[in-house]
Amino acid sequence: MNVKQEVSVKKIAKDAEEYYRGGYFCCEAVMASVRDNFELDVPKEVIAMSSGMAVGAGRSGCMCGALNGGILALGLFFGRTEQNGPKDPKVVKCMELVNELHSWFKVANKKNSVCCRVLTKEFDMGKGEHKEQCIYFTGLCAGKVAEIVVRELGLTNLDEQEA
């Protein structure tokens, strides 16, 4: 898979937020921003693949859709397509990176949870009160995924050149 060698992590986070504001769910917005900013040569169907993961997986309120999008995006870069068993170095690395994202998100959202219901419990979901928080979590996850990809693939984060 061809990957753009220089990206702005901040732009990836911001674009994910804008994709959410523009009509995607959190998970779709993360996937779209990662796909577009890394200029991945994968079909737009990877965004469609993530559609059901929003609002805690099909509105079930389970794991946060932004985190689900991040997990899917990491799988796109580091997952496998061959049946090489549980010790396959590729899947071992992917699981390690997903665990890193999951653990980080629990701390980063200050609620020590990855559960959509917990993250949004003080909001009336029917009134859309949760949207700004979810937009924030979407950008947060997209940015962290971008940081991991940049680090693991030895890419250039254009934001570091500005500093």
C-alpha positions in Angstrom: 0.0 0.0 0.0 1.4 3.4 -0.9 1.4 5.9 1.9 2.1 9.7 1.8 5.5 10.2 3.4 4.7 13.6 5.0 1.5 14.4 6.8 0.2 16.9 9.4 -1.1 15.1 12.4 -3.0 18.3 13.4 -4.6 18.4 10.0 -5.7 14.8 10.2 -7.3 15.5 13.6 -9.0 18.7 12.3 -10.2 17.0 9.1 -11.8 14.2 11.1 -13.6 16.8 13.2 -14.8 18.6 10.0 -15.9 15.3 8.4 -18.0 14.6 11.5 -19.5 18.1 11.4 -20.2 17.5 7.7 -22.3 14.5 8.1 -20.2 11.4 8.9 -20.4 9.6 12.1 -17.3 9.5 14.4 -16.0 6.2 13.0 -16.5 7.2 9.4 -14.8 10.5 10.0 -11.7 9.0 11.4 -11.4 6.5 8.5 -12.1 9.2 5.9 -9.5 11.6 7.4 -6.8 8.9 7.6 -7.5 7.6 4.1 -7.5 11.0 2.6 -4.5 12.6 4.4 -2.3 9.6 4.0 -3.5 9.4 0.4 -4.1 5.7 0.7 -4.7 3.8 -2.5 -7.7 2.0 -1.0 -11.4 2.3 -2.1 -13.8 4.7 -0.3 -15.6 1.5 0.8 -13.2 1.4 3.8 -15.3 4.3 5.1 -18.5 2.4 4.4 -17.0 -0.6 6.2 -16.8 1.6 9.4 -20.4 2.9 9.2 -21.9 0.4 11.6 -19.3 1.0 14.3 -20.7 4.4 15.2 -22.6 5.3 18.4 -21.0 2.4 20.2 -21.4 -0.1 17.4 -24.9 0.2 15.8 -26.2 2.6 18.4 -25.6 -0.1 21.1 -23.6 2.4 23.2 -20.7 0.0 23.6 -17.2 1.0 22.5 -16.8 4.6 21.3 -17.1 4.9 17.6 -14.2 7.2 17.3 -12.0 4.6 19.0 -13.6 1.9 16.7 -12.5 4.0 13.7 -9.0 4.3 15.1 -8.8 0.6 15.5 -10.0 0.0 12.0 -7.5 2.5 10.6 -4.6 0.9 12.5 -5.7 -2.5 11.0 -5.6 -0.9 7.6 -2.0 -0.1 8.0 -0.8 -2.9 10.2 -3.3 -5.7 9.9 -2.9 -8.9 7.9 -4.6 -10.7 5.1 -3.1 -14.1 5.5 -4.0 -16.9 7.9 -0.7 -17.2 9.7 -1.9 -18.0 13.3 -1.8 -16.0 16.5 1.9 -15.6 16.6 2.2 -14.0 13.1 4.4 -10.9 13.8 2.1 -8.7 11.7 -1.0 -9.4 13.8 1.1 -9.3 17.0 2.3 -5.8 16.1 -1.2 -4.7 15.1 -2.7 -5.9 18.4 0.1 -4.1 20.3 -0.7 -0.8 18.5 -4.4 -1.2 19.0 -3.9 -1.9 22.7 -1.7 1.3 22.9 -4.5 3.3 21.3 -7.2 1.8 23.6 -5.2 2.4 26.8 -4.3 5.9 25.7 -7.9 6.8 24.9 -9.1 5.8 28.4 -6.7 8.3 29.9 -7.1 11.0 27.2 -10.9 11.3 27.6 -10.5 11.9 31.3 -13.4 9.5 32.0 -11.3 6.4 32.1 -13.7 4.6 29.8 -14.0 3.5 26.2 -17.8 2.9 26.5 -20.0 5.3 24.5 -22.7 5.1 27.2 -20.3 6.2 29.9 -18.7 8.9 27.7 -22.1 10.4 26.9 -24.2 9.6 30.0 -24.7 13.3 31.0 -26.1 14.2 27.5 -29.5 13.8 26.0 -28.5 11.9 22.8 -31.9 12.7 21.2 -31.2 16.4 21.4 -27.7 16.1 20.0 -26.1 17.5 23.1 -23.2 15.0 22.8 -22.1 16.2 19.4 -19.3 18.6 20.4 -17.8 16.1 22.8 -17.9 13.4 20.1 -16.4 15.7 17.5 -13.6 16.3 20.0 -13.0 12.6 20.6 -13.1 12.0 16.8 -10.3 14.4 16.3 -8.4 13.1 19.3 -8.5 9.5 18.0 -7.6 10.4 14.4 -4.7 12.4 15.6 -3.4 9.6 17.8 -3.7 7.1 15.0 -1.8 9.5 12.8 1.0 9.8 15.4 1.2 6.0 15.7 1.4 5.5 11.9 4.0 8.3 11.5 6.1 6.8 14.3 5.8 3.2 13.2 6.4 3.8 9.5 9.1 6.4 10.0 7.1 9.1 8.2 7.5 12.9 8.6 5.0 14.8 10.8 4.9 18.2 9.2 3.8 19.8 12.5 7.2 19.0 14.0 8.9 21.0 11.3 6.9 24.1 12.3 8.1 24.0 15.9 
